[in-house]
Amino acid sequence: MAKSAQASAARAPRVKLAGTILLLIRLENGRQLRGKLHQLSITGGLAHFEQPLDEGILVEIIFHVGDSTVRAKARTLFPMWATQGYLQPFEFDGLAEDSRLQLQADLQKLLAQSAAAAPAQGSTPETFSDSQPAS
């Protein structure tokens, strides 16, 4: 089965972060860019930057979520223009198993917190699992 067919068959749940988590991307030439995470899953995410990155470049991504700091290689996907800057999707490229498990646990905690806060706010937690493009 092709990678894209596998990805669409069973997508990882995504947590919508609305830019509350800062991240650093390190390019192969050593240049660093700061951005904000908007969505995150164990397979990748969506970041906001002032300028887009080319599709398909390998970067190192660093951010702190929950109890862990994620430092992993990622591959950029096609950027999308946003009202103030660009939304840059990325997919992890060889995320270590222990890092993946820790990230999964941290994302589950965020989902639980969202679910607990939702009745008080009169809304539902913002997670995506089916109709969103793979990140």
DRENTORKOL-3810 file (N, C-alpha, C; in nm, 4 decimals):
REM DRENTORKOL-3810
@n.u->0.0845; n.v->-0.1176; n.w->0.0000; ca.u->0.0000; ca.v->0.0000; ca.w->0.0000; c.u->0.0890; c.v->0.1239; c.w->0.0000
@n.u->0.0580; n.v->0.2248; n.w->-0.0800; ca.u->0.1375; ca.v->0.3464; ca.w->-0.0896; c.u->0.1276; c.v->0.4269; c.w->0.0391
@n.u->0.2300; n.v->0.5092; n.w->0.0632; ca.u->0.2353; ca.v->0.5891; ca.w->0.1855; c.u->0.1131; c.v->0.6795; c.w->0.1986
@n.u->0.0720; n.v->0.7467; n.w->0.0904; ca.u->-0.0424; ca.v->0.8367; ca.w->0.0971; c.u->-0.1716; c.v->0.7605; c.w->0.1248
@n.u->-0.1851; n.v->0.6397; n.w->0.0711; ca.u->-0.3039; ca.v->0.5587; ca.w->0.0977; c.u->-0.3071; c.v->0.5142; c.w->0.2429
@n.u->-0.1890; n.v->0.4810; n.w->0.2981; ca.u->-0.1827; ca.v->0.4433; ca.w->0.4394; c.u->-0.2169; c.v->0.5625; c.w->0.5273
@n.u->-0.1661; n.v->0.6795; n.w->0.4924; ca.u->-0.1897; ca.v->0.7993; ca.w->0.5730; c.u->-0.3376; c.v->0.8350; c.w->0.5763
@n.u->-0.4060; n.v->0.8224; n.w->0.4624; ca.u->-0.5470; ca.v->0.8581; ca.w->0.4607; c.u->-0.6335; c.v->0.7520; c.w->0.5276
@n.u->-0.5858; n.v->0.6277; n.w->0.5347; ca.u->-0.6631; ca.v->0.5209; ca.w->0.5957; c.u->-0.6701; c.v->0.5365; c.w->0.7478
@n.u->-0.5608; n.v->0.5741; n.w->0.8101; ca.u->-0.5579; ca.v->0.5884; ca.w->0.9558; c.u->-0.4748; c.v->0.7103; c.w->0.9932
@n.u->-0.5400; n.v->0.8243; n.w->1.0034; ca.u->-0.4708; ca.v->0.9481; ca.w->1.0368; c.u->-0.4577; c.v->0.9628; c.w->1.1870
@n.u->-0.3443; n.v->1.0170; n.w->1.2259; ca.u->-0.3216; ca.v->1.0435; ca.w->1.3682; c.u->-0.4066; c.v->1.1633; c.w->1.4111
@n.u->-0.4658; n.v->1.1571; n.w->1.5297; ca.u->-0.5427; ca.v->1.2723; ca.w->1.5787; c.u->-0.4524; c.v->1.3944; c.w->1.5906
@n.u->-0.5062; n.v->1.5100; n.w->1.5576; ca.u->-0.4321; ca.v->1.6352; ca.w->1.5657; c.u->-0.4921; c.v->1.7257; c.w->1.6712
@n.u->-0.4054; n.v->1.7986; n.w->1.7393; ca.u->-0.4485; ca.v->1.8946; ca.w->1.8392; c.u->-0.4295; c.v->2.0336; c.w->1.7812
@n.u->-0.5321; n.v->2.1157; n.w->1.7879; ca.u->-0.5222; ca.v->2.2528; ca.w->1.7398; c.u->-0.4677; c.v->2.3389; c.w->1.8535
@n.u->-0.3534; n.v->2.4038; n.w->1.8292; ca.u->-0.2839; ca.v->2.4797; ca.w->1.9330; c.u->-0.2985; c.v->2.6304; c.w->1.9163
@n.u->-0.3452; n.v->2.6754; n.w->1.8020; ca.u->-0.3712; ca.v->2.8172; ca.w->1.7753; c.u->-0.2507; c.v->2.9071; c.w->1.8027
@n.u->-0.1325; n.v->2.8588; n.w->1.7739; ca.u->-0.0135; ca.v->2.9420; ca.w->1.7870; c.u->0.0367; c.v->2.9635; c.w->1.9282
@n.u->-0.0059; n.v->2.8795; n.w->2.0225; ca.u->0.0340; ca.v->2.8985; ca.w->2.1613; c.u->0.1704; c.v->2.8387; c.w->2.1947
@n.u->0.2253; n.v->2.7575; n.w->2.1057; ca.u->0.3553; ca.v->2.6946; ca.w->2.1291; c.u->0.4552; c.v->2.7469; c.w->2.0269
@n.u->0.5656; n.v->2.8007; n.w->2.0766; ca.u->0.6714; ca.v->2.8517; ca.w->1.9902; c.u->0.7596; c.v->2.7372; c.w->1.9433
@n.u->0.8169; n.v->2.7504; n.w->1.8239; ca.u->0.9083; ca.v->2.6494; ca.w->1.7740; c.u->1.0240; c.v->2.7160; c.w->1.7019
@n.u->1.1300; n.v->2.6411; n.w->1.6889; ca.u->1.2491; ca.v->2.6854; ca.w->1.6180; c.u->1.2774; c.v->2.5835; c.w->1.5088
@n.u->1.3019; n.v->2.6322; n.w->1.3886; ca.u->1.3408; ca.v->2.5446; ca.w->1.2778; c.u->1.4823; c.v->2.5811; c.w->1.2386
@n.u->1.5645; n.v->2.4780; n.w->1.2271; ca.u->1.7026; ca.v->2.4963; ca.w->1.1852; c.u->1.7178; c.v->2.4354; c.w->1.0460
@n.u->1.7558; n.v->2.5194; n.w->0.9501; ca.u->1.7753; ca.v->2.4740; ca.w->0.8130; c.u->1.9119; c.v->2.4076; c.w->0.7982
@n.u->1.9310; n.v->2.3354; n.w->0.6882; ca.u->2.0575; ca.v->2.2657; ca.w->0.6646; c.u->2.1762; c.v->2.3611; c.w->0.6554
@n.u->2.1527; n.v->2.4869; n.w->0.6128; ca.u->2.2614; ca.v->2.5840; ca.w->0.6016; c.u->2.2906; c.v->2.6538; c.w->0.7354
@n.u->2.2219; n.v->2.6134; n.w->0.8424; ca.u->2.2443; ca.v->2.6696; ca.w->0.9748; c.u->2.1517; c.v->2.7847; c.w->1.0104
@n.u->2.0794; n.v->2.8374; n.w->0.9139; ca.u->1.9850; ca.v->2.9463; ca.w->0.9397; c.u->1.8725; c.v->2.8966; c.w->1.0300
@n.u->1.8273; n.v->2.9834; n.w->1.1209; ca.u->1.7203; ca.v->2.9465; ca.w->1.2136; c.u->1.6001; c.v->3.0369; c.w->1.1935
@n.u->1.4819; n.v->2.9791; n.w->1.2020; ca.u->1.3569; ca.v->3.0534; ca.w->1.1905; c.u->1.2706; c.v->3.0238; c.w->1.3125
@n.u->1.2059; n.v->3.1259; n.w->1.3617; ca.u->1.1122; ca.v->3.1089; ca.w->1.4728; c.u->0.9702; c.v->3.1134; c.w->1.4185
@n.u->0.8843; n.v->3.0327; n.w->1.4776; ca.u->0.7456; ca.v->3.0286; ca.w->1.4359; c.u->0.6568; c.v->2.9849; c.w->1.5507
@n.u->0.5308; n.v->2.9623; n.w->1.5183; ca.u->0.4328; ca.v->2.9186; ca.w->1.6170; c.u->0.3603; c.v->2.7959; c.w->1.5636
@n.u->0.3392; n.v->2.6984; n.w->1.6510; ca.u->0.2656; ca.v->2.5775; ca.w->1.6129; c.u->0.1159; c.v->2.6039; c.w->1.6154
@n.u->0.0472; n.v->2.5627; n.w->1.5101; ca.u->-0.0983; ca.v->2.5762; ca.w->1.5046; c.u->-0.1687; c.v->2.4426; c.w->1.5180
@n.u->-0.1084; n.v->2.3361; n.w->1.4661; ca.u->-0.1620; ca.v->2.2011; ca.w->1.4824; c.u->-0.0453; c.v->2.1075; c.w->1.5031
@n.u->-0.0713; n.v->1.9992; n.w->1.5760; ca.u->0.0348; ca.v->1.9034; ca.w->1.6030; c.u->-0.0235; c.v->1.7640; c.w->1.6164
@n.u->0.0480; n.v->1.6668; n.w->1.5613; ca.u->0.0152; ca.v->1.5253; ca.w->1.5780; c.u->0.1464; c.v->1.4501; c.w->1.5906
@n.u->0.1389; n.v->1.3194; n.w->1.6080; ca.u->0.2620; ca.v->1.2415; ca.w->1.6185; c.u->0.3279; c.v->1.2219; c.w->1.4819
@n.u->0.2600; n.v->1.2607; n.w->1.3743; ca.u->0.3175; ca.v->1.2472; ca.w->1.2407; c.u->0.3703; c.v->1.3788; c.w->1.1847
@n.u->0.3300; n.v->1.4913; n.w->1.2422; ca.u->0.3740; ca.v->1.6211; ca.w->1.1919; c.u->0.2888; c.v->1.7324; c.w->1.2472
@n.u->0.2847; n.v->1.8429; n.w->1.1741; ca.u->0.2079; ca.v->1.9552; ca.w->1.2242; c.u->0.1966; c.v->2.0671; c.w->1.1228
@n.u->0.1517; n.v->2.1813; n.w->1.1725; ca.u->0.1305; ca.v->2.3001; ca.w->1.0927; c.u->0.1851; c.v->2.4183; c.w->1.1715
@n.u->0.2815; n.v->2.4892; n.w->1.1129; ca.u->0.3459; ca.v->2.6020; ca.w->1.1799; c.u->0.3183; c.v->2.7306; c.w->1.1037
@n.u->0.3265; n.v->2.8427; n.w->1.1742; ca.u->0.3069; ca.v->2.9737; ca.w->1.1143; c.u->0.4408; c.v->3.0461; c.w->1.1090
@n.u->0.4782; n.v->3.0949; n.w->0.9900; ca.u->0.6011; ca.v->3.1702; ca.w->0.9691; c.u->0.5706; c.v->3.2966; c.w->0.8894
@n.u->0.6603; n.v->3.3952; n.w->0.8988; ca.u->0.6456; ca.v->3.5169; ca.w->0.8188; c.u->0.6696; c.v->3.4888; c.w->0.6714
@n.u->0.7672; n.v->3.4018; n.w->0.6414; ca.u->0.8003; ca.v->3.3669; ca.w->0.5044; c.u->0.7884; c.v->3.2149; c.w->0.4864
@n.u->0.7459; n.v->3.1700; n.w->0.3671; ca.u->0.7320; ca.v->3.0254; ca.w->0.3462; c.u->0.8673; c.v->2.9581; c.w->0.3246
@n.u->0.8709; n.v->2.8296; n.w->0.3521; ca.u->0.9862; ca.v->2.7465; ca.w->0.3212; c.u->0.9528; c.v->2.6649; c.w->0.1973
@n.u->1.0540; n.v->2.6284; n.w->0.1229; ca.u->1.0316; ca.v->2.5448; ca.w->0.0050; c.u->0.9773; c.v->2.4087; c.w->0.0470
@n.u->0.8994; n.v->2.3511; n.w->-0.0393; ca.u->0.8451; ca.v->2.2176; ca.w->-0.0159; c.u->0.9563; c.v->2.1138; c.w->-0.0274
@n.u->0.9562; n.v->2.0170; n.w->0.0644; ca.u->1.0460; ca.v->1.9025; ca.w->0.0550; c.u->1.1836; c.v->1.9200; c.w->0.1159
@n.u->1.2092; n.v->2.0313; n.w->0.1849; ca.u->1.3413; ca.v->2.0456; ca.w->0.2449; c.u->1.3440; c.v->1.9794; c.w->0.3821
@n.u->1.4603; n.v->1.9289; n.w->0.4175; ca.u->1.4793; ca.v->1.8628; ca.w->0.5460; c.u->1.5256; c.v->1.9670; c.w->0.6471
@n.u->1.4581; n.v->1.9748; n.w->0.7610; ca.u->1.4893; ca.v->2.0720; ca.w->0.8649; c.u->1.4962; c.v->2.0003; c.w->0.9998
@n.u->1.5521; n.v->2.0689; n.w->1.0972; ca.u->1.5447; ca.v->2.0210; ca.w->1.2347; c.u->1.4441; c.v->2.1114; c.w->1.3046
@n.u->1.3494; n.v->2.0512; n.w->1.3739; ca.u->1.2441; ca.v->2.1267; ca.w->1.4410; c.u->1.2558; c.v->2.1045; c.w->1.5906
@n.u->1.2429; n.v->2.2130; n.w->1.6656; ca.u->1.2586; ca.v->2.2065; ca.w->1.8108; c.u->1.1435; c.v->2.2838; c.w->1.8750
@n.u->1.0735; n.v->2.2198; n.w->1.9674; ca.u->0.9672; ca.v->2.2863; ca.w->2.0422; c.u->0.9451; c.v->2.2131; c.w->2.1730
@n.u->0.8784; n.v->2.2806; n.w->2.2651; ca.u->0.8478; ca.v->2.2221; ca.w->2.3951; c.u->0.6961; c.v->2.2088; c.w->2.4060
@n.u->0.6513; n.v->2.0880; n.w->2.4382; ca.u->0.5080; ca.v->2.0638; ca.w->2.4580; c.u->0.4928; c.v->1.9688; c.w->2.5758
@n.u->0.4001; n.v->2.0012; n.w->2.6639; ca.u->0.3780; ca.v->1.9156; ca.w->2.7808; c.u->0.5033; c.v->1.9021; c.w->2.8640
@n.u->0.5429; n.v->1.7780; n.w->2.8897; ca.u->0.6596; ca.v->1.7499; ca.w->2.9717; c.u->0.7862; c.v->1.7273; c.w->2.8904
@n.u->0.7807; n.v->1.7453; n.w->2.7599; ca.u->0.8968; ca.v->1.7090; ca.w->2.6789; c.u->0.9367; c.v->1.8186; c.w->2.5810
@n.u->1.0615; n.v->1.8125; n.w->2.5430; ca.u->1.1135; ca.v->1.8963; ca.w->2.4360; c.u->1.1361; c.v->1.8054; c.w->2.3162
@n.u->1.0735; n.v->1.8389; n.w->2.2058; ca.u->1.0877; ca.v->1.7599; ca.w->2.0841; c.u->1.1963; c.v->1.8250; c.w->1.9988
@n.u->1.2920; n.v->1.7435; n.w->1.9596; ca.u->1.3995; ca.v->1.7866; ca.w->1.8690; c.u->1.4111; c.v->1.6761; c.w->1.7653
@n.u->1.3606; n.v->1.7042; n.w->1.6444; ca.u->1.3528; ca.v->1.5984; ca.w->1.5441; c.u->1.3722; c.v->1.6545; c.w->1.4046
@n.u->1.4071; n.v->1.5654; n.w->1.3132; ca.u->1.4131; ca.v->1.6001; ca.w->1.1712; c.u->1.2703; c.v->1.6003; c.w->1.1181
@n.u->1.2456; n.v->1.6912; n.w->1.0255; ca.u->1.1141; ca.v->1.7005; ca.w->0.9630; c.u->1.1321; c.v->1.7423; c.w->0.8180
@n.u->1.0322; n.v->1.7123; n.w->0.7374; ca.u->1.0328; ca.v->1.7513; ca.w->0.5966; c.u->0.9162; c.v->1.8466; c.w->0.5757
@n.u->0.9451; n.v->1.9604; n.w->0.5112; ca.u->0.8403; ca.v->2.0594; ca.w->0.4874; c.u->0.7506; c.v->2.0151; c.w->0.3731
@n.u->0.6239; n.v->2.0531; n.w->0.3831; ca.u->0.5254; ca.v->2.0273; ca.w->0.2792; c.u->0.4887; c.v->2.1616; c.w->0.2153
@n.u->0.3994; n.v->2.1620; n.w->0.1191; ca.u->0.3662; ca.v->2.2831; ca.w->0.0448; c.u->0.3039; c.v->2.3889; c.w->0.1367
@n.u->0.3611; n.v->2.5105; n.w->0.1417; ca.u->0.3082; ca.v->2.6153; ca.w->0.2301; c.u->0.1777; c.v->2.6747; c.w->0.1783
@n.u->0.1017; n.v->2.7335; n.w->0.2712; ca.u->-0.0243; ca.v->2.7985; ca.w->0.2369; c.u->-0.0207; c.v->2.9421; c.w->0.2863
@n.u->-0.0652; n.v->3.0353; n.w->0.2024; ca.u->-0.0682; ca.v->3.1749; ca.w->0.2406; c.u->-0.1729; c.v->3.1941; c.w->0.3494
@n.u->-0.1396; n.v->3.2746; n.w->0.4500; ca.u->-0.2344; ca.v->3.3096; ca.w->0.5563; c.u->-0.2433; c.v->3.4624; c.w->0.5608
@n.u->-0.3373; n.v->3.5163; n.w->0.6338; ca.u->-0.3556; ca.v->3.6611; ca.w->0.6366; c.u->-0.2311; c.v->3.7350; c.w->0.6835
@n.u->-0.1562; n.v->3.6774; n.w->0.7733; ca.u->-0.0321; ca.v->3.7394; ca.w->0.8202; c.u->0.0783; c.v->3.6353; c.w->0.8176
@n.u->0.1344; n.v->3.6118; n.w->0.7012; ca.u->0.2422; ca.v->3.5144; ca.w->0.6890; c.u->0.1963; c.v->3.3895; c.w->0.6156
@n.u->0.2572; n.v->3.2771; n.w->0.6531; ca.u->0.2311; ca.v->3.1506; ca.w->0.5858; c.u->0.2134; c.v->3.0375; c.w->0.6856
@n.u->0.1246; n.v->2.9452; n.w->0.6532; ca.u->0.1107; ca.v->2.8221; ca.w->0.7294; c.u->0.1932; c.v->2.7166; c.w->0.6588
@n.u->0.2867; n.v->2.6595; n.w->0.7310; ca.u->0.3827; ca.v->2.5650; ca.w->0.6738; c.u->0.3608; c.v->2.4268; c.w->0.7337
@n.u->0.3008; n.v->2.3344; n.w->0.6594; ca.u->0.2878; ca.v->2.1985; ca.w->0.7105; c.u->0.4226; c.v->2.1270; c.w->0.7077
@n.u->0.4388; n.v->2.0326; n.w->0.7980; ca.u->0.5607; ca.v->1.9523; ca.w->0.8016; c.u->0.5256; c.v->1.8128; c.w->0.8501
@n.u->0.6109; n.v->1.7174; n.w->0.8130; ca.u->0.5952; ca.v->1.5813; ca.w->0.8637; c.u->0.7278; c.v->1.5387; c.w->0.9252
@n.u->0.7182; n.v->1.4701; n.w->1.0379; ca.u->0.8395; ca.v->1.4214; ca.w->1.1023; c.u->0.9064; c.v->1.3188; c.w->1.0127
@n.u->1.0377; n.v->1.3206; n.w->1.0130; ca.u->1.1159; ca.v->1.2303; ca.w->0.9301; c.u->1.2055; c.v->1.1479; c.w->1.0228
@n.u->1.1573; n.v->1.0313; n.w->1.0633; ca.u->1.2369; ca.v->0.9442; ca.w->1.1500; c.u->1.2347; c.v->0.9861; c.w->1.2962
@n.u->1.1180; n.v->1.0236; n.w->1.3475; ca.u->1.1048; ca.v->1.0577; ca.w->1.4892; c.u->1.1364; c.v->0.9331; c.w->1.5718
@n.u->1.2286; n.v->0.9461; n.w->1.6660; ca.u->1.2688; ca.v->0.8332; ca.w->1.7505; c.u->1.1482; c.v->0.7787; c.w->1.8268
@n.u->1.1466; n.v->0.6476; n.w->1.8493; ca.u->1.0324; ca.v->0.5826; ca.w->1.9144; c.u->1.0038; c.v->0.6413; c.w->2.0521
@n.u->1.1064; n.v->0.6658; n.w->2.1329; ca.u->1.0821; ca.v->0.7220; ca.w->2.2660; c.u->1.0261; c.v->0.8639; c.w->2.2563
@n.u->1.0748; n.v->0.9425; n.w->2.1605; ca.u->1.0211; ca.v->1.0776; ca.w->2.1401; c.u->0.8769; c.v->1.0714; c.w->2.0918
@n.u->0.8471; n.v->0.9767; n.w->2.0027; ca.u->0.7106; ca.v->0.9619; ca.w->1.9516; c.u->0.6140; c.v->0.9241; c.w->2.0629
@n.u->0.6561; n.v->0.8315; n.w->2.1487; ca.u->0.5703; ca.v->0.7893; ca.w->2.2607; c.u->0.5473; c.v->0.9036; c.w->2.3591
@n.u->0.6525; n.v->0.9809; n.w->2.3880; ca.u->0.6376; ca.v->1.0941; ca.w->2.4799; c.u->0.5472; c.v->1.2008; c.w->2.4191
@n.u->0.5646; n.v->1.2289; n.w->2.2894; ca.u->0.4794; ca.v->1.3258; ca.w->2.2210; c.u->0.3344; c.v->1.2788; c.w->2.2212
@n.u->0.3126; n.v->1.1507; n.w->2.1969; ca.u->0.1770; ca.v->1.0962; ca.w->2.1977; c.u->0.1129; c.v->1.1126; c.w->2.3353
@n.u->0.1881; n.v->1.0864; n.w->2.4414; ca.u->0.1362; ca.v->1.1029; ca.w->2.5774; c.u->0.1028; c.v->1.2495; c.w->2.6053
@n.u->0.1899; n.v->1.3412; n.w->2.5621; ca.u->0.1651; ca.v->1.4834; ca.w->2.5839; c.u->0.0435; c.v->1.5317; c.w->2.5056
@n.u->0.0263; n.v->1.4826; n.w->2.3837; ca.u->-0.0901; ca.v->1.5204; ca.w->2.3048; c.u->-0.2189; c.v->1.4661; c.w->2.3664
@n.u->-0.2139; n.v->1.3452; n.w->2.4211; ca.u->-0.3314; ca.v->1.2894; ca.w->2.4893; c.u->-0.3690; c.v->1.3747; c.w->2.6108
@n.u->-0.2692; n.v->1.4236; n.w->2.6834; ca.u->-0.2964; ca.v->1.5121; ca.w->2.7976; c.u->-0.3636; c.v->1.6405; c.w->2.7511
@n.u->-0.3144; n.v->1.6983; n.w->2.6397; ca.u->-0.3763; ca.v->1.8193; ca.w->2.5861; c.u->-0.5206; c.v->1.7938; c.w->2.5437
@n.u->-0.5449; n.v->1.6784; n.w->2.4822; ca.u->-0.6815; ca.v->1.6429; ca.w->2.4432; c.u->-0.7718; c.v->1.6296; c.w->2.5656
@n.u->-0.7199; n.v->1.5672; n.w->2.6708; ca.u->-0.7978; ca.v->1.5503; ca.w->2.7939; c.u->-0.8274; c.v->1.6859; c.w->2.8577
@n.u->-0.7300; n.v->1.7757; n.w->2.8583; ca.u->-0.7511; ca.v->1.9089; ca.w->2.9137; c.u->-0.8550; c.v->1.9852; c.w->2.8331
@n.u->-0.8495; n.v->1.9733; n.w->2.7008; ca.u->-0.9470; ca.v->2.0392; ca.w->2.6144; c.u->-1.0869; c.v->1.9853; c.w->2.6406
@n.u->-1.0961; n.v->1.8534; n.w->2.6564; ca.u->-1.2264; ca.v->1.7916; ca.w->2.6814; c.u->-1.2819; c.v->1.8351; c.w->2.8164
@n.u->-1.1946; n.v->1.8489; n.w->2.9165; ca.u->-1.2391; ca.v->1.8909; ca.w->3.0488; c.u->-1.2822; c.v->2.0372; c.w->3.0487
@n.u->-1.2143; n.v->2.1202; n.w->2.9715; ca.u->-1.2465; ca.v->2.2626; ca.w->2.9660; c.u->-1.3666; c.v->2.2910; c.w->2.8771
@n.u->-1.3962; n.v->2.2035; n.w->2.7827; ca.u->-1.5021; ca.v->2.2266; ca.w->2.6849; c.u->-1.6401; c.v->2.2463; c.w->2.7473
@n.u->-1.6849; n.v->2.1622; n.w->2.8413; ca.u->-1.8182; ca.v->2.1854; ca.w->2.8978; c.u->-1.8299; c.v->2.3212; c.w->2.9665
@n.u->-1.7230; n.v->2.3672; n.w->3.0289; ca.u->-1.7253; ca.v->2.4964; ca.w->3.0960; c.u->-1.7333; c.v->2.6099; c.w->2.9947
@n.u->-1.6760; n.v->2.5909; n.w->2.8774; ca.u->-1.6760; ca.v->2.6949; ca.w->2.7754; c.u->-1.7896; c.v->2.6777; c.w->2.6760
@n.u->-1.8590; n.v->2.5655; n.w->2.6814; ca.u->-1.9689; ca.v->2.5403; ca.w->2.5898; c.u->-1.9236; c.v->2.5045; c.w->2.4489
@n.u->-1.8041; n.v->2.4485; n.w->2.4376; ca.u->-1.7543; ca.v->2.4082; ca.w->2.3063; c.u->-1.6920; c.v->2.2702; c.w->2.3152
@n.u->-1.6526; n.v->2.2190; n.w->2.2019; ca.u->-1.5903; ca.v->2.0871; ca.w->2.1980; c.u->-1.4408; c.v->2.1015; c.w->2.1745
@n.u->-1.3605; n.v->2.0035; n.w->2.2153; ca.u->-1.2164; ca.v->2.0110; ca.w->2.1906; c.u->-1.1889; c.v->2.0097; c.w->2.0410
@n.u->-1.0864; n.v->2.0830; n.w->2.0019; ca.u->-1.0550; ca.v->2.0923; ca.w->1.8603; c.u->-0.9498; c.v->1.9905; c.w->1.8240
@n.u->-0.9966; n.v->1.8778; n.w->1.7733; ca.u->-0.9062; ca.v->1.7756; ca.w->1.7217; c.u->-0.9514; c.v->1.7407; c.w->1.5832
@n.u->-0.8613; n.v->1.6898; n.w->1.5043; ca.u->-0.8915; ca.v->1.6557; ca.w->1.3677; c.u->-0.8431; c.v->1.5139; c.w->1.3440
@n.u->-0.9246; n.v->1.4353; n.w->1.2759; ca.u->-0.8773; ca.v->1.3010; ca.w->1.2473; c.u->-0.9119; c.v->1.2534; c.w->1.1073
@n.u->-1.0086; n.v->1.3145; n.w->1.0418; ca.u->-1.0486; ca.v->1.2605; ca.w->0.9122; c.u->-1.0338; c.v->1.3585; c.w->0.7971
@n.u->-1.1070; n.v->1.4675; n.w->0.7986; ca.u->-1.1207; ca.v->1.5486; ca.w->0.6782; c.u->-1.0082; c.v->1.6481; c.w->0.6557
@n.u->-0.9095; n.v->1.6561; n.w->0.7422; ca.u->-0.8002; ca.v->1.7508; ca.w->0.7243; c.u->-0.6888; c.v->1.6891; c.w->0.6411
@n.u->-0.6125; n.v->1.7726; n.w->0.5670; ca.u->-0.4977; ca.v->1.7200; ca.w->0.4931; c.u->-0.3944; c.v->1.6621; c.w->0.5900
@n.u->-0.3237; n.v->1.5607; n.w->0.5463; ca.u->-0.2221; ca.v->1.4976; ca.w->0.6315; c.u->-0.1145; c.v->1.5977; c.w->0.6626
@n.u->-0.0682; n.v->1.5968; n.w->0.7877; ca.u->0.0404; ca.v->1.6868; ca.w->0.8248; c.u->0.1587; c.v->1.6105; c.w->0.8751
END
